[in-house]
């Protein structure tokens, strides 16, 4: 753990629910909107944490306007990227990471919201030798409409 990155208002000096943390990393995380726009300073509001398990979870809200509802008939490819994965991992330690979502405003009725555990364990490869993947469930939240 690198506790200095998670300093906050809790009695132990670490982040507590409601604290706002600027996300850092060897390469600070970014949100790539898929249309050449990039969000570079990401501030997360802490929604849960565990001192014993050494994690924090939070929410970041983004506001972005696309010039068209999709990318020429294909969804916009939005990526949350950064570096680096934990050094203590057996697989892909210190590697870059990316979480990708497709956004098509003609199909969407509201903004997606990812809801997952802080850490997901995957095998190095699938039984047939392929790369493992994970589906991250999302919840619809209120407030997104496409308009002129």
Secondary structure, 3 states (H helix, E strand, C coil): CCHHHHECCCCCCECCCCCEEECCCCEEEEEECCCCCEECCCEEEEEEEECCCCEEEEECCCCCCCCCCCECCECEEEEEEEECCCCCCCCCCCCEEEEEEEECCCCCCCEEEECCCCCCCCCCCCCCCCCCCCCCCEEEECCCCCCC
